[in-house]
Every structure is written in structure tokens, then in C-alpha cells.
Amino acid sequence: MVDPASPAPQPASARQVPPLASAPQVPPAPRVQPVTSAARLPLAPGVYRFRDAVSGLGRVLPLAYAAERHAGTDRDMARVRGASPAARAGLARTTAAVLNRDPVAVASLRAELTARRDAAAAALAFEFAGRLQAELEAVDWITGEQKVTQAQPCDVDVYGWAGGVLVCFEIRGGRMSGWRQRACGAAAARSRLARTPPAWADFARRAAELAARL
């Protein structure tokens, strides 16, 4: 027996699938956060590097603590970090400038993180200093030169080598269509590196250095 007060059952195609995650309609404060695929694929190393960069940004530019209202520990953290609703617009502008690779904003952020790292090392807080160094490297990673396309369509394989790791970026039609990496000795890599266009050489080398560290 069907209760007339109950809603009619929906066909399977019309049923809503709950989202993987949802955000409150009115967030407590603007913030920078990594976004991953909705398919919940395993996190790539770059995602962890991005999280370190977000941590470094928040350490110097405490945008997340610039909310209208705070309670308990968050209120104390906002006071210690000098964050307030009045400072929110300025913090947001500076954060956006860093993410847009503004040279002055990036240099200022790096200088502050470097000073804090050196102070931690001088105080023998080596674990904290290492954390700050990781954040510095991550900031360099997200604000560095990005090469995924080039103006003139072409097909070329771009190679970079560092620390026994050879990386290859496949450029097809002027766009990066894929990449791969493998262990390789310096002698074996030499001929491939010689075929890499000079405009891509620094990018490929830095990518190889990152791959070797990871």
C-alpha cells in the first residue's frame, strides 16, 4: 500500500547522486586549498607539493584567519598572526599576486619564509627548518615557469636528465600530450638531451631534478 502523503518514487536516472564533498554557502573566510579529481584517484606527487605551497602561503599570509568571527583557538591564532577582517582584502590581493607569479609578491614571500627558516635553524629547530625549506621549494614549484604549450605547433620529444633519472615530455601539435620517466645513466641520456630544443632545456632539466628528488 502506498501512502498518498509520501513522495512518488523517482526512476533511477532521476535520483540525485550525493556529491563527494560540499562547501558551506557562507565560508568562514576565503582560503587557498588544493583541488583534486572527483574520481578520487591516488594523489600525484605534485598535489603534495601544492599542499606545501599552500602551507607556506598561509604561514606568511594568514588569509584563512581573516574571518568576521572566530572562537577559541582560532581567535587566538588570528590575533597572533595579525589577521583580521580589515586585513582580509589586502591578504587576498597579495595571495592572488603570488599565485599569478608577480615577481615582487613572490620575492617578498620567499624572503619571509627564508628568514623564518634561518631563524629556526639558528635556534636548532631543525625539523621546523626542514618544513619551511619544503614550503620554500613548493612555492618555487608553483610560481616557476610553466611550459605546456608553445606558440608554433610542432611535434617534438623534450628530454631532461638529473640524478640518474631521464624524463621525456611528448609535445604534439605544440601541446604537451604526455610524459614519462625512467632510470638512465648520464652517457645514455646525452644524445637525447642534444635533441631537446634549447627553449625547453631548462624546463626539462628542472622537471628531471624534481623527479630525481621524489
Z-matrix of the N, CA and C atoms (Angstrom, degrees):
N
C 1 1.466
C 2 1.514 1 108.82
N 3 1.325 2 115.16 1 135.55
C 4 1.457 3 120.69 2 -178.15
C 5 1.514 4 109.83 3 -99.42
N 6 1.310 5 116.84 4 128.40
C 7 1.459 6 121.87 5 177.09
C 8 1.516 7 108.47 6 -74.48
N 9 1.336 8 118.83 7 119.63
C 10 1.468 9 120.42 8 -177.87
C 11 1.518 10 112.55 9 -62.75
N 12 1.352 11 118.73 10 -20.22
C 13 1.464 12 121.00 11 -179.78
C 14 1.513 13 112.18 12 -81.89
N 15 1.339 14 116.57 13 -12.89
C 16 1.457 15 119.62 14 -178.36
C 17 1.519 16 109.65 15 -84.96
N 18 1.319 17 117.60 16 146.51
C 19 1.468 18 119.78 17 177.69
C 20 1.514 19 110.68 18 -67.19
N 21 1.315 20 115.51 19 147.28
C 22 1.464 21 120.38 20 179.58
C 23 1.517 22 109.53 21 -65.51
N 24 1.333 23 116.33 22 142.23
C 25 1.474 24 118.33 23 179.22
C 26 1.517 25 110.60 24 -64.51
N 27 1.350 26 115.98 25 142.78
C 28 1.455 27 121.12 26 179.32
C 29 1.521 28 109.81 27 -93.39
N 30 1.332 29 117.34 28 148.51
C 31 1.467 30 118.60 29 173.18
C 32 1.518 31 109.79 30 -65.80
N 33 1.327 32 115.84 31 157.79
C 34 1.464 33 120.45 32 -175.93
C 35 1.504 34 111.34 33 -57.35
N 36 1.347 35 117.74 34 -35.86
C 37 1.464 36 120.32 35 -176.81
C 38 1.515 37 112.14 36 -68.89
N 39 1.340 38 118.04 37 -20.72
C 40 1.460 39 120.76 38 -176.96
C 41 1.508 40 112.92 39 -97.59
N 42 1.332 41 117.26 40 -9.02
C 43 1.456 42 119.30 41 -178.37
C 44 1.515 43 110.23 42 -71.45
N 45 1.287 44 115.94 43 140.93
C 46 1.451 45 120.99 44 179.84
C 47 1.515 46 110.15 45 -80.80
N 48 1.316 47 115.14 46 138.55
C 49 1.459 48 120.76 47 175.39
C 50 1.517 49 107.84 48 -94.16
N 51 1.320 50 119.20 49 126.05
C 52 1.453 51 120.02 50 -178.61
C 53 1.516 52 110.33 51 -61.61
N 54 1.332 53 117.55 52 141.24
C 55 1.466 54 119.98 53 -179.99
C 56 1.521 55 110.79 54 -69.32
N 57 1.344 56 115.29 55 157.59
C 58 1.453 57 119.87 56 177.10
C 59 1.515 58 111.17 57 -65.79
N 60 1.319 59 116.01 58 -35.06
C 61 1.458 60 120.33 59 -179.51
C 62 1.509 61 107.87 60 -154.87
N 63 1.305 62 116.64 61 151.73
C 64 1.450 63 120.81 62 177.27
C 65 1.515 64 108.95 63 -136.35
N 66 1.305 65 115.48 64 154.08
C 67 1.462 66 121.07 65 -179.79
C 68 1.515 67 109.34 66 -111.76
N 69 1.317 68 118.72 67 148.69
C 70 1.455 69 120.06 68 176.33
C 71 1.517 70 110.35 69 -62.63
N 72 1.333 71 116.55 70 149.17
C 73 1.456 72 120.32 71 -178.44
C 74 1.527 73 111.43 72 -63.35
N 75 1.297 74 117.09 73 -33.14
C 76 1.460 75 121.10 74 179.00
C 77 1.524 76 107.54 75 -121.98
N 78 1.337 77 118.80 76 94.08
C 79 1.458 78 120.28 77 -178.92
C 80 1.514 79 110.81 78 -66.15
N 81 1.335 80 117.85 79 149.65
C 82 1.460 81 120.34 80 -178.62
C 83 1.513 82 113.00 81 -63.64
N 84 1.318 83 118.29 82 -29.51
C 85 1.461 84 122.16 83 178.84
C 86 1.504 85 108.32 84 -166.28
N 87 1.345 86 116.64 85 151.91
C 88 1.463 87 117.85 86 175.35
C 89 1.511 88 109.93 87 -66.27
N 90 1.307 89 117.06 88 150.71
C 91 1.451 90 120.63 89 -179.60
C 92 1.520 91 109.84 90 -156.73
N 93 1.315 92 115.97 91 160.04
C 94 1.459 93 122.17 92 174.80
C 95 1.510 94 107.24 93 -100.28
N 96 1.327 95 117.66 94 131.53
C 97 1.454 96 120.09 95 179.07
C 98 1.519 97 109.66 96 -148.67
N 99 1.345 98 117.12 97 148.79
C 100 1.463 99 119.76 98 179.35
C 101 1.513 100 110.88 99 -71.03
N 102 1.321 101 116.30 100 149.45
C 103 1.455 102 122.70 101 177.83
C 104 1.517 103 107.52 102 -120.63
N 105 1.336 104 116.56 103 127.07
C 106 1.461 105 120.89 104 179.96
C 107 1.519 106 109.45 105 -113.49
N 108 1.300 107 116.28 106 169.45
C 109 1.449 108 121.80 107 -177.71
C 110 1.520 109 111.41 108 -63.24
N 111 1.340 110 115.79 109 142.27
C 112 1.462 111 120.25 110 178.07
C 113 1.516 112 111.84 111 -66.37
N 114 1.328 113 116.91 112 -15.73
C 115 1.459 114 119.70 113 -179.65
C 116 1.525 115 112.62 114 -77.24
N 117 1.334 116 116.62 115 -4.05
C 118 1.464 117 122.29 116 178.73
C 119 1.534 118 111.81 117 58.50
N 120 1.323 119 115.07 118 45.44
C 121 1.457 120 119.45 119 176.76
C 122 1.519 121 109.07 120 -72.80
N 123 1.337 122 118.89 121 160.55
C 124 1.459 123 120.50 122 176.25
C 125 1.521 124 110.50 123 -58.08
N 126 1.321 125 117.15 124 141.14
C 127 1.456 126 121.48 125 -176.53
C 128 1.525 127 110.47 126 -70.31
N 129 1.318 128 116.54 127 132.61
C 130 1.456 129 121.86 128 174.96
C 131 1.520 130 108.87 129 -77.33
N 132 1.354 131 117.51 130 157.99
C 133 1.462 132 119.62 131 179.37
C 134 1.518 133 113.09 132 -54.94
N 135 1.346 134 116.84 133 -33.92
C 136 1.456 135 119.59 134 -179.84
C 137 1.518 136 113.39 135 -61.41
N 138 1.340 137 117.58 136 -28.66
C 139 1.464 138 119.94 137 179.03
C 140 1.522 139 110.11 138 -67.17
N 141 1.331 140 117.48 139 -40.80
C 142 1.452 141 119.80 140 177.50
C 143 1.524 142 110.42 141 -65.27
N 144 1.339 143 116.66 142 -38.08
C 145 1.453 144 119.55 143 177.44
C 146 1.529 145 110.46 144 -63.75
N 147 1.329 146 116.32 145 -38.74
C 148 1.461 147 119.84 146 178.15
C 149 1.527 148 110.67 147 -64.14
N 150 1.319 149 116.99 148 -38.65
C 151 1.467 150 119.82 149 178.46
C 152 1.523 151 111.15 150 -63.70
N 153 1.339 152 116.96 151 -37.75
C 154 1.464 153 119.34 152 175.88
C 155 1.520 154 110.54 153 -64.00
N 156 1.321 155 117.15 154 -39.29
C 157 1.459 156 120.31 155 178.81
C 158 1.527 157 110.97 156 -64.57
N 159 1.323 158 116.93 157 -41.40
C 160 1.468 159 120.55 158 177.68
C 161 1.528 160 110.19 159 -62.45
N 162 1.336 161 116.27 160 -39.26
C 163 1.460 162 120.08 161 177.76
C 164 1.529 163 110.91 162 -62.39
N 165 1.333 164 116.48 163 -43.05
C 166 1.458 165 119.58 164 178.26
C 167 1.511 166 112.53 165 -65.39
N 168 1.322 167 116.31 166 -40.54
C 169 1.465 168 120.10 167 176.60
C 170 1.525 169 110.69 168 -59.69
N 171 1.334 170 115.93 169 -47.84
C 172 1.457 171 120.22 170 -177.82
C 173 1.517 172 113.18 171 -67.48
N 174 1.319 173 116.29 172 -26.84
C 175 1.468 174 119.68 173 179.60
C 176 1.530 175 110.79 174 -67.71
N 177 1.328 176 115.93 175 -38.60
C 178 1.463 177 120.66 176 -177.61
C 179 1.527 178 111.76 177 -95.30
N 180 1.328 179 116.55 178 -34.41
C 181 1.466 180 122.34 179 -178.14
C 182 1.526 181 108.23 180 -120.49
N 183 1.341 182 118.09 181 84.11
C 184 1.475 183 121.66 182 -171.24
C 185 1.521 184 113.41 183 -75.23
N 186 1.330 185 115.61 184 62.62
C 187 1.458 186 120.62 185 -177.33
C 188 1.521 187 112.07 186 -61.68
N 189 1.337 188 117.16 187 -36.12
C 190 1.469 189 120.36 188 -176.69
C 191 1.523 190 112.57 189 -65.53
N 192 1.334 191 117.43 190 -19.44
C 193 1.467 192 120.25 191 -179.24
C 194 1.527 193 112.21 192 -97.59
N 195 1.327 194 117.35 193 8.46
C 196 1.463 195 120.33 194 -178.23
C 197 1.524 196 111.23 195 -95.57
N 198 1.316 197 116.85 196 38.76
C 199 1.466 198 121.65 197 -179.15
C 200 1.525 199 110.40 198 -80.25
N 201 1.325 200 114.23 199 166.26
C 202 1.473 201 119.25 200 178.02
C 203 1.517 202 111.55 201 -68.88
N 204 1.322 203 116.52 202 -37.71
C 205 1.459 204 119.96 203 -177.09
C 206 1.521 205 109.48 204 -135.41
N 207 1.307 206 116.18 205 140.75
C 208 1.450 207 122.49 206 176.08
C 209 1.527 208 108.40 207 -134.00
N 210 1.309 209 115.70 208 157.27
C 211 1.457 210 120.42 209 176.44
C 212 1.513 211 109.20 210 -134.69
N 213 1.314 212 115.83 211 146.42
C 214 1.457 213 121.51 212 172.80
C 215 1.512 214 113.98 213 59.32
N 216 1.325 215 114.74 214 -127.97
C 217 1.464 216 121.08 215 -175.08
C 218 1.517 217 112.16 216 -60.84
N 219 1.334 218 117.56 217 -39.54
C 220 1.461 219 120.02 218 -179.59
C 221 1.521 220 111.36 219 -61.08
N 222 1.325 221 117.03 220 -37.18
C 223 1.462 222 119.88 221 178.25
C 224 1.520 223 110.95 222 -64.96
N 225 1.333 224 116.76 223 -40.78
C 226 1.461 225 120.32 224 178.40
C 227 1.532 226 110.77 225 -66.98
N 228 1.335 227 117.45 226 -40.58
C 229 1.450 228 120.62 227 178.90
C 230 1.524 229 111.45 228 -64.70
N 231 1.318 230 116.43 229 -39.96
C 232 1.465 231 119.90 230 178.04
C 233 1.524 232 110.49 231 -62.01
N 234 1.331 233 117.09 232 -39.76
C 235 1.467 234 120.42 233 179.82
C 236 1.522 235 110.22 234 -67.48
N 237 1.343 236 117.47 235 -44.35
C 238 1.460 237 120.79 236 -178.42
C 239 1.529 238 111.14 237 -64.32
N 240 1.317 239 116.84 238 -38.70
C 241 1.461 240 120.83 239 -177.33
C 242 1.522 241 113.42 240 -86.75
N 243 1.320 242 117.15 241 -1.42
C 244 1.451 243 119.97 242 177.88
C 245 1.510 244 114.10 243 70.94
N 246 1.325 245 116.82 244 28.23
C 247 1.463 246 121.20 245 179.97
C 248 1.514 247 110.04 246 -97.23
N 249 1.302 248 116.16 247 139.90
C 250 1.461 249 121.32 248 179.23
C 251 1.519 250 108.25 249 -155.37
N 252 1.346 251 116.88 250 161.27
C 253 1.468 252 118.59 251 177.11
C 254 1.521 253 112.32 252 -56.07
N 255 1.336 254 117.64 253 -33.28
C 256 1.471 255 120.08 254 179.91
C 257 1.520 256 111.93 255 -65.76
N 258 1.338 257 116.70 256 -28.43
C 259 1.469 258 120.53 257 -178.59
C 260 1.519 259 112.44 258 -90.13
N 261 1.329 260 117.73 259 -4.59
C 262 1.453 261 120.66 260 -171.64
C 263 1.523 262 112.73 261 -61.00
N 264 1.313 263 118.28 262 -45.23
C 265 1.464 264 120.56 263 -177.29
C 266 1.532 265 110.93 264 -62.65
N 267 1.325 266 116.23 265 -42.16
C 268 1.460 267 119.50 266 179.19
C 269 1.517 268 112.05 267 -66.21
N 270 1.334 269 116.80 268 -41.45
C 271 1.465 270 120.19 269 177.33
C 272 1.524 271 111.40 270 -62.72
N 273 1.326 272 116.17 271 -40.42
C 274 1.466 273 119.99 272 179.65
C 275 1.522 274 110.81 273 -65.71
N 276 1.334 275 117.22 274 -40.84
C 277 1.465 276 119.77 275 179.25
C 278 1.527 277 111.18 276 -64.04
N 279 1.328 278 116.21 277 -43.51
C 280 1.465 279 119.45 278 -178.80
C 281 1.518 280 110.89 279 -67.40
N 282 1.332 281 117.07 280 -40.84
C 283 1.462 282 120.65 281 177.25
C 284 1.522 283 110.68 282 -60.42
N 285 1.333 284 116.02 283 -45.25
C 286 1.467 285 119.83 284 178.73
C 287 1.526 286 110.92 285 -62.78
N 288 1.323 287 116.97 286 -37.55
C 289 1.466 288 120.27 287 179.49
C 290 1.525 289 110.91 288 -63.79
N 291 1.333 290 117.17 289 -40.09
C 292 1.470 291 120.35 290 177.83
C 293 1.526 292 109.69 291 -63.62
N 294 1.321 293 116.92 292 -47.13
C 295 1.460 294 120.39 293 -178.15
C 296 1.526 295 112.02 294 -66.87
N 297 1.336 296 117.05 295 -23.45
C 298 1.463 297 121.36 296 175.37
C 299 1.522 298 111.92 297 -88.84
N 300 1.350 299 116.14 298 7.13
C 301 1.471 300 123.30 299 176.10
C 302 1.520 301 113.11 300 65.09
N 303 1.331 302 116.93 301 34.05
C 304 1.454 303 119.57 302 173.89
C 305 1.531 304 108.71 303 -65.37
N 306 1.335 305 119.10 304 123.41
C 307 1.468 306 120.59 305 -173.33
C 308 1.523 307 113.99 306 -58.35
N 309 1.325 308 117.56 307 -40.49
C 310 1.463 309 120.71 308 -178.45
C 311 1.529 310 110.49 309 -67.50
N 312 1.332 311 116.73 310 -45.05
C 313 1.466 312 120.78 311 -179.16
C 314 1.528 313 110.84 312 -65.34
N 315 1.330 314 116.86 313 -42.04
C 316 1.464 315 120.14 314 179.32
C 317 1.523 316 110.90 315 -65.15
N 318 1.333 317 116.76 316 -43.18
C 319 1.463 318 120.39 317 -179.99
C 320 1.523 319 111.06 318 -63.09
N 321 1.330 320 117.40 319 -39.95
C 322 1.463 321 121.02 320 179.66
C 323 1.531 322 111.13 321 -64.85
N 324 1.332 323 116.40 322 -42.94
C 325 1.465 324 120.40 323 178.52
C 326 1.527 325 110.52 324 -63.75
N 327 1.322 326 117.01 325 -45.01
C 328 1.465 327 120.55 326 -179.88
C 329 1.527 328 111.28 327 -62.81
N 330 1.334 329 116.09 328 -40.44
C 331 1.461 330 119.52 329 -179.05
C 332 1.528 331 111.02 330 -62.78
N 333 1.326 332 116.53 331 -40.44
C 334 1.467 333 119.80 332 -179.63
C 335 1.520 334 111.08 333 -69.00
N 336 1.326 335 117.50 334 -43.79
C 337 1.463 336 120.12 335 178.38
C 338 1.529 337 110.74 336 -64.61
N 339 1.325 338 117.04 337 -38.26
C 340 1.463 339 120.62 338 178.91
C 341 1.520 340 110.88 339 -64.30
N 342 1.335 341 116.53 340 -43.27
C 343 1.463 342 120.31 341 179.36
C 344 1.526 343 111.04 342 -62.70
N 345 1.322 344 116.87 343 -40.78
C 346 1.466 345 119.92 344 179.33
C 347 1.535 346 111.04 345 -68.95
N 348 1.320 347 116.65 346 -37.71
C 349 1.466 348 119.47 347 176.69
C 350 1.520 349 111.25 348 -62.89
N 351 1.331 350 116.74 349 -45.74
C 352 1.462 351 120.30 350 -178.90
C 353 1.525 352 111.14 351 -65.38
N 354 1.330 353 116.47 352 -37.33
C 355 1.464 354 119.60 353 177.98
C 356 1.524 355 110.81 354 -65.89
N 357 1.331 356 116.62 355 -39.49
C 358 1.466 357 120.34 356 178.32
C 359 1.521 358 110.59 357 -64.96
N 360 1.331 359 117.19 358 -42.00
C 361 1.456 360 120.26 359 179.21
C 362 1.526 361 110.77 360 -64.80
N 363 1.337 362 117.14 361 -39.73
C 364 1.462 363 120.50 362 179.27
C 365 1.522 364 111.15 363 -64.87
N 366 1.334 365 116.72 364 -30.45
C 367 1.462 366 121.36 365 178.44
C 368 1.525 367 112.08 366 -87.47
N 369 1.349 368 116.60 367 8.84
C 370 1.465 369 123.27 368 179.12
C 371 1.525 370 112.76 369 66.15
N 372 1.327 371 116.88 370 19.37
C 373 1.468 372 120.98 371 176.03
C 374 1.531 373 107.46 372 -89.95
N 375 1.327 374 115.91 373 70.08
C 376 1.457 375 120.59 374 -169.98
C 377 1.528 376 112.95 375 -68.59
N 378 1.315 377 117.25 376 -33.91
C 379 1.463 378 119.02 377 179.02
C 380 1.524 379 110.40 378 -64.41
N 381 1.335 380 116.47 379 -43.41
C 382 1.459 381 120.65 380 178.33
C 383 1.525 382 110.43 381 -66.93
N 384 1.327 383 116.61 382 -39.54
C 385 1.460 384 120.01 383 177.58
C 386 1.526 385 110.61 384 -61.65
N 387 1.330 386 116.93 385 -38.91
C 388 1.455 387 120.37 386 177.31
C 389 1.519 388 111.90 387 -64.60
N 390 1.324 389 115.55 388 -37.02
C 391 1.456 390 119.77 389 177.44
C 392 1.531 391 110.79 390 -63.74
N 393 1.322 392 116.00 391 -43.48
C 394 1.458 393 120.19 392 178.86
C 395 1.530 394 111.31 393 -65.38
N 396 1.325 395 116.75 394 -36.29
C 397 1.452 396 119.79 395 177.62
C 398 1.532 397 110.53 396 -64.79
N 399 1.320 398 116.69 397 -39.65
C 400 1.470 399 120.01 398 177.03
C 401 1.526 400 110.72 399 -63.00
N 402 1.331 401 116.72 400 -38.22
C 403 1.455 402 120.31 401 178.34
C 404 1.530 403 110.84 402 -67.38
N 405 1.331 404 116.62 403 -38.90
C 406 1.465 405 120.55 404 176.76
C 407 1.532 406 110.80 405 -60.89
N 408 1.315 407 116.66 406 -46.71
C 409 1.461 408 120.42 407 -179.86
C 410 1.523 409 110.79 408 -63.63
N 411 1.328 410 116.78 409 -36.46
C 412 1.462 411 120.26 410 179.49
C 413 1.528 412 111.04 411 -68.87
N 414 1.333 413 116.95 412 -38.66
C 415 1.468 414 120.41 413 176.66
C 416 1.527 415 109.49 414 -62.51
N 417 1.334 416 117.01 415 -42.07
C 418 1.462 417 120.25 416 176.65
C 419 1.527 418 110.55 417 -60.52
N 420 1.334 419 115.90 418 -37.05
C 421 1.464 420 120.86 419 -177.82
C 422 1.526 421 111.82 420 -66.65
N 423 1.336 422 117.35 421 -45.12
C 424 1.475 423 118.54 422 -176.12
C 425 1.522 424 112.45 423 -80.73
N 426 1.344 425 117.44 424 -20.06
C 427 1.464 426 119.09 425 -179.66
C 428 1.523 427 112.11 426 -101.34
N 429 1.341 428 117.51 427 0.52
C 430 1.454 429 120.79 428 -179.47
C 431 1.514 430 111.86 429 -75.05
N 432 1.316 431 115.15 430 172.60
C 433 1.452 432 121.86 431 -179.92
C 434 1.522 433 110.32 432 -61.65
N 435 1.323 434 115.90 433 133.60
C 436 1.458 435 121.86 434 179.00
C 437 1.524 436 108.93 435 -108.96
N 438 1.323 437 115.96 436 127.87
C 439 1.471 438 119.91 437 178.88
C 440 1.522 439 107.97 438 -129.49
N 441 1.314 440 115.85 439 101.77
C 442 1.455 441 121.00 440 175.33
C 443 1.527 442 110.00 441 -121.58
N 444 1.336 443 116.36 442 -25.24
C 445 1.463 444 121.20 443 178.01
C 446 1.518 445 109.35 444 -133.47
N 447 1.342 446 116.01 445 164.11
C 448 1.447 447 120.03 446 171.11
C 449 1.516 448 108.83 447 -138.89
N 450 1.323 449 116.09 448 159.65
C 451 1.454 450 120.94 449 -170.22
C 452 1.531 451 112.23 450 -62.27
N 453 1.340 452 117.37 451 -44.77
C 454 1.458 453 121.04 452 -177.22
C 455 1.535 454 110.38 453 -93.73
N 456 1.336 455 118.30 454 120.82
C 457 1.462 456 120.10 455 178.64
C 458 1.525 457 110.77 456 -59.00
N 459 1.322 458 116.92 457 134.11
C 460 1.459 459 121.27 458 177.90
C 461 1.519 460 108.28 459 -159.95
N 462 1.314 461 114.87 460 164.13
C 463 1.462 462 122.07 461 175.41
C 464 1.523 463 107.76 462 -116.91
N 465 1.321 464 116.64 463 119.21
C 466 1.455 465 120.41 464 -178.03
C 467 1.519 466 109.33 465 -156.40
N 468 1.316 467 116.76 466 150.76
C 469 1.460 468 122.30 467 172.55
C 470 1.522 469 108.07 468 -103.31
N 471 1.325 470 115.97 469 126.33
C 472 1.461 471 122.48 470 -176.75
C 473 1.526 472 108.24 471 -106.37
N 474 1.339 473 117.34 472 126.54
C 475 1.457 474 121.57 473 -176.57
C 476 1.528 475 110.84 474 -115.69
N 477 1.332 476 114.49 475 143.42
C 478 1.456 477 121.55 476 171.62
C 479 1.524 478 108.50 477 -137.22
N 480 1.313 479 116.68 478 148.14
C 481 1.466 480 120.40 479 -177.84
C 482 1.516 481 109.86 480 -137.68
N 483 1.343 482 116.23 481 140.88
C 484 1.463 483 121.85 482 174.69
C 485 1.523 484 108.30 483 -165.78
N 486 1.322 485 116.96 484 138.28
C 487 1.454 486 121.77 485 172.93
C 488 1.506 487 115.39 486 54.72
N 489 1.344 488 118.13 487 34.12
C 490 1.450 489 120.23 488 178.91
C 491 1.513 490 114.72 489 82.89
N 492 1.333 491 118.05 490 10.07
C 493 1.464 492 121.95 491 179.84
C 494 1.522 493 109.05 492 -120.18
N 495 1.335 494 116.24 493 127.77
C 496 1.464 495 122.72 494 176.46
C 497 1.522 496 108.25 495 -107.48
N 498 1.335 497 116.57 496 125.03
C 499 1.464 498 120.88 497 176.02
C 500 1.521 499 108.45 498 -111.00
N 501 1.312 500 115.91 499 148.26
C 502 1.464 501 121.63 500 179.38
C 503 1.519 502 108.83 501 -133.55
N 504 1.333 503 116.31 502 127.03
C 505 1.463 504 122.56 503 175.16
C 506 1.527 505 108.02 504 -107.60
N 507 1.314 506 116.15 505 126.87
C 508 1.462 507 121.62 506 -179.06
C 509 1.521 508 109.10 507 -94.07
N 510 1.319 509 116.79 508 111.83
C 511 1.457 510 122.46 509 179.33
C 512 1.519 511 107.72 510 -100.78
N 513 1.315 512 116.60 511 119.03
C 514 1.455 513 121.57 512 -179.58
C 515 1.529 514 108.87 513 -128.05
N 516 1.336 515 115.49 514 122.68
C 517 1.464 516 119.49 515 -177.87
C 518 1.515 517 112.51 516 64.25
N 519 1.338 518 117.18 517 27.67
C 520 1.458 519 121.30 518 -179.98
C 521 1.510 520 114.28 519 83.33
N 522 1.333 521 118.28 520 2.46
C 523 1.465 522 122.25 521 -179.62
C 524 1.522 523 110.66 522 -122.89
N 525 1.324 524 115.55 523 146.04
C 526 1.449 525 119.46 524 177.54
C 527 1.524 526 108.92 525 -74.86
N 528 1.317 527 115.97 526 116.81
C 529 1.465 528 120.31 527 -176.96
C 530 1.521 529 112.64 528 -101.47
N 531 1.329 530 117.84 529 -14.35
C 532 1.455 531 119.98 530 179.28
C 533 1.519 532 111.01 531 -179.38
N 534 1.312 533 115.44 532 170.45
C 535 1.465 534 120.15 533 177.88
C 536 1.517 535 109.01 534 -152.54
N 537 1.336 536 115.00 535 159.65
C 538 1.457 537 120.70 536 177.18
C 539 1.531 538 108.34 537 -152.63
N 540 1.315 539 115.84 538 164.13
C 541 1.461 540 120.09 539 178.55
C 542 1.526 541 108.81 540 -145.57
N 543 1.337 542 115.72 541 154.98
C 544 1.456 543 120.78 542 178.27
C 545 1.520 544 109.19 543 -159.17
N 546 1.321 545 115.93 544 161.01
C 547 1.453 546 120.72 545 175.37
C 548 1.524 547 108.89 546 -68.73
N 549 1.332 548 116.46 547 139.28
C 550 1.459 549 120.00 548 -176.44
C 551 1.525 550 109.03 549 -161.20
N 552 1.307 551 116.72 550 138.46
C 553 1.457 552 121.43 551 176.35
C 554 1.516 553 111.73 552 -77.00
N 555 1.324 554 116.48 553 161.22
C 556 1.461 555 121.36 554 -177.26
C 557 1.521 556 111.68 555 -61.96
N 558 1.334 557 117.35 556 -41.18
C 559 1.464 558 120.60 557 -178.52
C 560 1.520 559 111.62 558 -64.38
N 561 1.325 560 116.92 559 -43.14
C 562 1.464 561 120.91 560 -179.49
C 563 1.524 562 111.65 561 -68.05
N 564 1.323 563 117.17 562 -28.63
C 565 1.461 564 120.53 563 -177.89
C 566 1.518 565 112.27 564 -80.22
N 567 1.315 566 117.62 565 -19.64
C 568 1.467 567 121.22 566 -169.95
C 569 1.526 568 113.13 567 -58.12
N 570 1.322 569 117.88 568 -44.03
C 571 1.472 570 119.94 569 -177.25
C 572 1.524 571 111.51 570 -66.98
N 573 1.323 572 116.87 571 -35.50
C 574 1.462 573 120.31 572 178.74
C 575 1.524 574 111.04 573 -70.61
N 576 1.322 575 116.48 574 -40.75
C 577 1.464 576 119.77 575 178.04
C 578 1.520 577 110.71 576 -62.29
N 579 1.327 578 117.54 577 -34.65
C 580 1.460 579 121.23 578 -179.59
C 581 1.527 580 111.57 579 -65.81
N 582 1.329 581 117.93 580 -25.24
C 583 1.473 582 121.49 581 -179.63
C 584 1.523 583 112.28 582 -86.73
N 585 1.326 584 117.73 583 -7.25
C 586 1.470 585 121.03 584 -177.75
C 587 1.532 586 110.11 585 -76.00
N 588 1.350 587 118.26 586 128.25
C 589 1.467 588 120.21 587 178.01
C 590 1.529 589 110.77 588 -57.62
N 591 1.337 590 118.20 589 138.30
C 592 1.468 591 120.94 590 -177.93
C 593 1.525 592 113.82 591 -54.91
N 594 1.336 593 117.50 592 -33.92
C 595 1.471 594 120.13 593 -178.47
C 596 1.522 595 112.23 594 -64.09
N 597 1.340 596 117.42 595 -21.59
C 598 1.459 597 121.59 596 -177.92
C 599 1.527 598 112.76 597 -103.47
N 600 1.334 599 117.50 598 -8.02
C 601 1.456 600 120.26 599 -170.05
C 602 1.522 601 113.37 600 -61.05
N 603 1.342 602 117.66 601 -47.42
C 604 1.472 603 120.25 602 -178.17
C 605 1.523 604 111.26 603 -64.50
N 606 1.330 605 116.38 604 -42.26
C 607 1.465 606 120.78 605 178.83
C 608 1.526 607 110.74 606 -59.44
N 609 1.341 608 115.95 607 -46.93
C 610 1.465 609 120.04 608 -178.14
C 611 1.523 610 110.95 609 -66.51
N 612 1.324 611 117.27 610 -38.42
C 613 1.479 612 120.02 611 179.17
C 614 1.522 613 110.42 612 -63.87
N 615 1.350 614 116.93 613 -45.13
C 616 1.471 615 119.04 614 179.75
C 617 1.514 616 111.44 615 -63.42
N 618 1.340 617 116.69 616 -37.54
C 619 1.459 618 120.21 617 177.13
C 620 1.520 619 110.93 618 -63.38
N 621 1.324 620 116.60 619 -40.04
C 622 1.467 621 120.57 620 178.40
C 623 1.520 622 110.73 621 -66.29
N 624 1.333 623 117.59 622 -39.99
C 625 1.472 624 120.40 623 178.35
C 626 1.526 625 110.59 624 -61.90
N 627 1.334 626 115.99 625 -41.10
C 628 1.470 627 119.44 626 178.16
C 629 1.528 628 109.99 627 -65.50
N 630 1.338 629 117.49 628 -43.86
C 631 1.460 630 120.64 629 -179.70
C 632 1.533 631 110.90 630 -62.10
N 633 1.330 632 116.67 631 -38.20
C 634 1.471 633 120.25 632 179.86
C 635 1.518 634 111.03 633 -66.39
N 636 1.334 635 117.84 634 -35.11
C 637 1.478 636 120.68 635 179.99
C 638 1.509 637 111.25 636 -73.23
N 639 1.335 638 116.92 637 -32.38
C 640 1.465 639 120.39 638 -177.78
C 641 1.520 640 111.34 639 -81.63
